């Protein structure tokens, strides 16, 4: 039997898809990229924005032809949209057989294999399993590797922050943390298979705590695992950049010199309204410590344009923050209310045109800064983790620097994904750095 998984949304969903893939393969299934060949069609969905749900539902709708060709095909919707919409998904798309929330993935083998429920015309059976489980951390389990040399490991699930615009706490539940020993076990398994780069995942990943371990101590313990050369993490919250953590970030050579730290707004009034639990000044102090020690420390962020109640003065403060911090890159979003969140209850003061105009100004500014930050890399010798041949030119390869910048280069001699090599950064084309390998 074969399964096909389509994943939408964040790296947390990517990890969960790999966790489900491991479960499917433990039952003798094999993966297929062709949904027409699949016995199980699994859709791991996102609810952060309404557009994400619409995209997933549209894709699921296109599976009707496979269901008609083979009524035994089972369609499974998992992830945040499964929790958010629950049984109503069945009414939206009657071809769906199972709706399973993020805390119920351990039920998948039982549902699909031990007691298979095969829908038939006129006798349609299904299950909806979306309840939260405060104890479920998938203890003892491991996800399928993302690649032979780099993979993700979830260390935290859920979120306690309840930012006023965010649906995540309602679909992922409250924060819970994996035991340190279980995290280290999964990473060691990956390292034993040749993985050298680990990305630790959590909604507020640096809030991690387990027994006497904090995120800072966990980073040090991961760095001690033989074979691990680079450690990344997503997504930290400004509130948890403790002195101990910053000391590890700057002092442990295996922790990558980059971070994605969501800012959302440069206005304290908006940050308070968003319930972000940090101020502009607190965010700037983090940047000063990281960039003060390493001016090329890679920083990316999330920013919302046109949040409910945002004035022109508020938005100008965001532009000022972007100019001052000089992010290497940013994910920039136009605010749209999510039903069920606090901010969705408020009356908006901006038109769609005003939101788009602010977004355009923000994007233009960030594009200029991204180019300037890339130019700072010219002439430097940087260690690259080789990822793959270039899709545009198979004679060239693509890799990433420690501070998370993509570099295209033409290799000298034999090379493989997962290799580390030093490149001299000697050109920029568009947004991409180009380099020449240095013989070692």
C-alpha positions, -999 to 999 in steps of 0.1 A, spaced: 0 0 0 11 36 -6 5 69 11 8 105 -2 12 134 22 7 171 13 19 196 39 8 232 43 22 257 67 51 259 91 81 237 99 61 222 129 37 208 103 67 195 82 79 177 112 45 162 120 42 150 84 75 132 88 62 118 121 31 105 104 52 92 75 72 71 100 40 57 114 27 48 80 59 31 70 59 11 103 27 -5 89 44 -15 56 33 15 35 56 33 11 55 69 1 44 82 -33 46 116 -49 17 107 -72 -17 109 -55 -32 88 -82 -12 58 -69 -20 64 -32 -42 43 -10 -41 70 17 -42 107 9 -31 127 39 -34 165 41 -15 182 69 -31 216 71 -25 251 84 -50 276 100 -28 306 107 -45 325 78 -78 320 61 -60 317 28 -41 287 40 -73 269 48 -88 278 15 -58 265 -3 -59 232 15 -96 227 10 -93 235 -27 -65 209 -30 -86 183 -11 -115 189 -35 -94 179 -64 -90 144 -49 -126 136 -57 -116 119 -90 -93 95 -72 -121 86 -47 -145 80 -76 -119 58 -94 -112 38 -62 -138 41 -33 -113 24 -10 -90 54 -11 -90 70 23 -86 108 26 -73 120 60 -71 156 71 -47 164 99 -31 195 115 -44 228 126 -73 231 102 -85 197 113 -87 210 149 -101 244 139 -129 231 116 -134 196 130 -165 178 119 -176 208 97 -149 197 73 -171 167 65 -199 190 54 -175 211 33 -160 181 15 -179 148 19 -150 129 3 -130 133 36 -129 101 57 -109 111 88 -102 144 106 -74 141 131 -60 169 153 -23 175 163 -26 156 196 -42 125 181 -16 112 155 -8 81 175 -43 69 167 -35 68 129 -21 33 128 -51 19 147 -77 39 126 -62 31 92 -48 -4 98 -60 -22 129 -96 -15 124 -98 0 89 -130 20 81 -136 18 44 -163 42 32 -188 28 7 -215 46 -12 -246 49 10 -228 36 41 -203 63 49 -183 59 82 -156 82 95 -139 94 127 -132 129 140 -105 129 166 -95 165 175 -94 166 213 -63 181 230 -42 157 251 -21 175 277 1 144 280 7 136 244 43 144 233 49 113 211 74 100 237 98 74 222 89 82 186 110 97 159 101 114 126 113 103 92 144 123 83 139 155 63 171 148 44 201 126 48 221 154 63 196 179 79 164 174 98 139 189 123 131 178 158 101 192 177 109 200 214 78 219 223 41 218 213 14 243 218 16 280 229 6 299 260 10 334 246 -25 341 231 -14 370 209 -46 388 200 -44 380 163 -32 344 165 -52 312 163 -23 288 172 -32 284 209 -67 274 199 -56 247 174 -23 236 190 -33 238 227 -12 249 257 26 246 258 41 212 266 77 202 264 94 169 255 117 154 280 153 162 274 163 125 272 137 119 245 149 149 224 185 138 227 176 102 217 159 113 185 188 136 176 214 109 183 194 85 161 195 111 133 233 118 139 240 81 137 224 80 102 247 109 90 226 140 99 249 169 109 224 198 110 195 199 135 167 224 136 149 225 170 112 234 167 86 250 189 60 277 188 81 296 214 111 273 212 133 292 236 107 289 264 117 252 266 121 237 301 123 201 312 134 192 348 165 213 354 170 219 317 164 252 299 167 259 262 203 271 269 213 239 285 195 218 259 215 235 231 247 226 249 237 190 253 227 187 216 261 202 206 278 173 225 262 146 203 288 132 180 283 141 144 262 172 150 279 203 135 251 229 132 221 236 154 193 259 143 159 267 160 125 281 151 108 302 164 121 320 195 101 346 214 119 378 225 107 373 261 129 342 266 163 356 254 179 352 288 215 361 296 223 324 298 208 318 264 226 347 247 259 334 263 253 300 246 243 315 213 275 336 211 298 311 228 288 276 214 304 273 180 279 246 169 249 269 173 243 287 140 247 324 140 212 332 128 177 334 143 142 341 132 127 364 159 92 377 152 89 415 157 53 420 143 54 458 149 77 486 158 51 504 178 48 497 215 11 506 214 6 479 187 27 453 205 6 458 236 -26 456 215 -12 424 199 -4 410 234 31 403 223 46 404 258 77 423 247 85 460 240 105 477 212 133 484 236 135 448 248 137 436 212 165 461 204 185 450 234 185 414 220 197 427 186 224 448 202 238 418 221 238 395 190 250 420 164 273 437 189 292 404 191 288 395 155 277 422 130 269 395 104 246 376 128 217 366 106 183 380 117 149 374 100 115 383 113 77 385 109 60 418 105 23 426 102 11 456 81 -22 472 89 -30 456 122 -64 466 136 -61 501 150 -27 508 135 -22 545 127 2 560 102 24 569 132 25 533 144 34 521 109 62 547 106 76 533 139 77 499 123 97 513 93 121 530 118 127 497 136 133 479 103 158 506 93 176 504 127 177 466 131 186 458 94 170 424 92 186 401 66 151 390 55 115 393 67 81 376 62 58 405 57 20 400 60 -11 421 56 -33 418 86 -65 398 82 -87 388 111 -90 352 121 -124 342 135 -121 332 171 -92 355 180 -94 386 202 -85 411 175 -112 397 151 -138 413 174 -125 448 168 -136 473 142 -109 478 115 -100 514 106 -80 507 74 -92 499 39 -76 471 19 -60 497 -3 -44 513 28 -31 480 40 -16 472 6 1 506 4 18 501 37 28 466 28 44 479 -4 64 505 14 76 479 39 86 454 12 105 480 -7 124 490 24 132 454 34 144 446 -2 169 475 0 182 463 34 184 426 23 206 437 -7 228 458 17 232 429 41 241 406 13 268 430 1 284 428 35 292 392 27 313 400 -4 350 390 -1 344 367 29 354 331 32 323 312 45 317 276 54 288 262 33 267 232 41 261 218 6 224 210 0 217 201 -37 224 208 -73 210 241 -86 176 238 -102 187 264 -128 221 249 -137 229 213 -127 266 221 -130 262 245 -100 253 236 -64 235 254 -36 244 255 1 239 277 31 262 297 53 262 295 91 242 328 91 216 312 68 224 328 35 220 308 3 252 305 -18 254 292 -54 288 278 -65 304 256 -90 322 227 -73 358 217 -79 359 179 -79 334 155 -65 308 168 -40 278 154 -22 248 168 -3 257 172 33 294 181 26 309 212 43 332 234 22 346 269 24 336 294 -4 349 328 -11 318 350 -16 326 370 -47 294 380 -64 256 387 -59 230 379 -85 195 391 -75 191 380 -39 215 352 -41 252 351 -31 276 333 -53 309 318 -43 341 301 -54 352 270 -34 386 273 -17 409 242 -19 415 227 15 
